[in-house]
Amino acid sequence: MKPTKPRKKTEAVAKPEILLTELRELILSVRSQVAQTINAGLTMR
């Protein structure tokens, strides 16, 4: 097995701006899905 080159520290860590953008998109997506679930539950009654 061939030894791998050690990564630079900057390669292993994502930029905070990218993580925050992804986290925001995830939160918005989950919020939308929760709203749809609640609306579906309210219309089934």
C-alpha angles and dihedrals in degrees: 000000000000116000114243124233114252112252123238113252091243091058093056097052125063120222114265091234091059092048092048091050092050092046091050091050090049092051092049091049094050091046090053092048092050090050091051091049092050092047091050090050092050094050093050093062 
